[in-house]
Amino acid sequence: MCYCRSRVSFKKIKIKIMLIKEFKRPISNKIVPIGPGLNKYQIILATETSCDETAAAVVLNGRKVLSNVVASQIDIHQKFGGVVPEVAARQHLESINIVIEEALKQAGITYKDVSAFSSTVGPGLVGALLVGLNAAKTLSLVHDKPFIGVNHLNAHVCANYLGSNFEPPFICLLVSGGHTQLIKVSSYSEQELLGETLDDAVGEAYDKVARLLGLPYPGGPFLDKLAHEGDKKRFKFTQAKVDKYDFSFSGLKTATLRVCQQFKEDELPKADVAASFQETVSETLIKKILIAAEENNVNKVAIAGGVAANSEIRRKLFDLANQGFEVNAPEFKYCTDNAAMVASTAYFLSNIMEELDIEVFSRVKSK
């Protein structure tokens, strides 16, 4: 059962919709209400294992992070030049219990203090997802507390609520290694996909171009750093001509390859190539955000996902404040995969799944 409460603020002359959803305890079947409409403390313990980060977090009322523990596997996968699913799953199995216990310890709570358990259900690597999901389900059964499944992409958007007072409505640009999406967030529980990439995601394009330039894995941060040393105007790359809300980066990747092929390896102006590539990507992203904000009559914009940590994209986004927009971006530690954003999503009831027998999924359907 899901219902709404409205509270009129006469000072601001607006109505705030406060959501509450009723969940059942899996053993006793007792009702547990959860959501921002309750005037009480609610603690969500969440896990996240969709790719190569084993994470657990404890979050109070969707915004205050009591603990956020992440065990990274970057060093393990670095020698392969990318994430190996089977290796990632095994590492999650070794780390998940330790990470959860550390999250509880840092938060200074016990399982009795937890209102509900949550986990990422998908999209992601199936074997990896199963580890975090089964851990959260088991805790739900053992402690007779509700389980709340979360969509990984919705969670990245909700990272904007962590440690901030930022609230809907806003336009959010989700940029990560596997996804590039433009999302209209009308309320805490409503996220509408406006457009997405037709081919390569932004993070994927960054990693591929980084490999062309001989940069280490993961390539995105290294390319971003190198770009600051180069001339962003040296090479003119064309922005893809696609629908106003959609993206395409495969052509840009190919154009960058052709530029690289014009030079001998020891003569390649890597910094200039990186800077020119990054300038085209960042200009494309900001252009799309502006179109979506203006056409949907929204004056708030935000960014989310691993690529939201990119310095040039963040700089251009925050420059929009000079045009009258309210701008927000998660702290760097909440841009990459983490469990705090999962807990926030569960609390704000954003596209959640509550069935205890829910299965993981590797991909989401296109719009």
Secondary structure, 3 states (H helix, E strand, C coil): CEEEEEEEECCCCEEEEEEEEEEECCCCCCEEEECCCCCCCCEEEEEECCCCEEEEEEEECCCEEEEEEEEECHHHHHCCCCCCHHHHHHHHHHHHHHHHHHHHHHHCCCHHHCCEEEEEEECCCHHHHHHHHHHHHHHHHHHCCCEEEEEHHHHHHHHHHCCCCCCCCEEEEEECCCCEEEEEEEECCEEEEEEEECCCCHHHHHHHHHHHCCCCCCHHHHHHHHHCCCCCCCCCCCCCCCCCCCECCHHHHHHHHHHHHCCCHHHCCHHHHHHHHHHHHHHHHHHHHHHHHHHCCCCEEEEECHHHHCHHHHHHHHHHHHHCCEEECCCHHHCCCCCHHHHHHHHCCCCCECCCCCCCCCCCCCC
